[in-house]
Amino acid sequence: MAIPTLNYFDRPGRAEASRLAFHVGGVEFKDHRFTAEEWGAEYKAKAPTGLAPWLELEDGSYIVESKAILMYAANKAGLIPKDPVDAAVAEQACSIMEACFGPTRNIYMNKEVEKAKVELAEKLAVADKVIATRQSESTGFISNAGFSYADLFVFTFLLGITGRLPDAMKTEEYPHLKKVYEAVKAYPKVAEYYKSRQ
Ligand SMILES: N[C@@H](CCC(=O)N[C@@H](CS)C(=O)NCC(=O)O)C(=O)O
């Protein structure tokens, strides 16, 4: 049986939330990873928009944009809240976290680093504040509706930044984001995924 292929670099980045969603949902997919060298030599030309990730579906068509791919994976995995408010709360968390990508990228690219650090701190503080308003006290997930793709989105952003730019964010300054991170990390299917990759 043909299965979808997720194409991305061999790092978490913008594909990790989808990888985890597929894994959590027990949805089969091919996790095709490449190095930066392979990207330049071969895959950039193959990528539909010249950017990664992209997902090739069983019928040969594709989906680009990491968030759209995550929507596909999350739908397949049953990780999209059904209630309208819960669904909006999940999207709210993703959007507010997405706003942190710009300054993070500038820090990574060594572009106006001090300015980017200030901007990142401001955006993380907003994300922490907004997530606090709906976060489940008992589970630590973004909403009382339970584990969703938004938890994976926030988790993988934090995983990326703490892994690649450990000095850019002091996690203890953002207790609600930290709580999401720890809750997702401890989620059995997620813990199992990282154990299997060791
Ligand atoms: N909005 C796109 C951004 C994709 C993107 O910027 N991908 C980067 C890696 S995270 C990339 O392909 N960089 C290689 C290049 O620009 O050649 C998404 O979310 O999928």
The ligand as an SDF file (V2000), in Angstrom:
LIG
                    3D

 20 19  0  0  0  0  0  0  0  0999 V2000
    6.1490   28.8100    5.2690 N   0  0  0  0  0  0  0  0  0  0  0  0
    6.9430   27.6490    4.9510 C   0  0  0  0  0  0  0  0  0  0  0  0
    8.4000   27.9490    5.2390 C   0  0  0  0  0  0  0  0  0  0  0  0
    9.2940   26.8510    4.7210 C   0  0  0  0  0  0  0  0  0  0  0  0
   10.7580   27.1780    4.9290 C   0  0  0  0  0  0  0  0  0  0  0  0
   11.1570   28.3660    5.1120 O   0  0  0  0  0  0  0  0  0  0  0  0
   11.5730   26.1320    4.8990 N   0  0  0  0  0  0  0  0  0  0  0  0
   12.9900   26.2820    5.1040 C   0  0  0  0  0  0  0  0  0  0  0  0
   13.4650   25.2930    6.1870 C   0  0  0  0  0  0  0  0  0  0  0  0
   12.6390   25.5560    7.7300 S   0  0  0  0  0  0  0  0  0  0  0  0
   13.7350   25.9260    3.8290 C   0  0  0  0  0  0  0  0  0  0  0  0
   13.2500   25.1820    2.9980 O   0  0  0  0  0  0  0  0  0  0  0  0
   14.9580   26.4360    3.7120 N   0  0  0  0  0  0  0  0  0  0  0  0
   15.8510   26.0850    2.6460 C   0  0  0  0  0  0  0  0  0  0  0  0
   15.9510   27.1150    1.5590 C   0  0  0  0  0  0  0  0  0  0  0  0
   15.3490   28.2060    1.6820 O   0  0  0  0  0  0  0  0  0  0  0  0
   16.6630   26.8360    0.5920 O   0  0  0  0  0  0  0  0  0  0  0  0
    6.4430   26.4620    5.7770 C   0  0  0  0  0  0  0  0  0  0  0  0
    5.9680   26.6650    6.9020 O   0  0  0  0  0  0  0  0  0  0  0  0
    6.4950   25.3310    5.2870 O   0  0  0  0  0  0  0  0  0  0  0  0
  1  2  1  0
  2  3  1  0
  2 18  1  0
  3  4  1  0
  4  5  1  0
  5  6  2  0
  5  7  1  0
  7  8  1  0
  8  9  1  0
  8 11  1  0
  9 10  1  0
 11 12  2  0
 11 13  1  0
 13 14  1  0
 14 15  1  0
 15 16  2  0
 15 17  1  0
 18 19  2  0
 18 20  1  0
M  END
$$$$
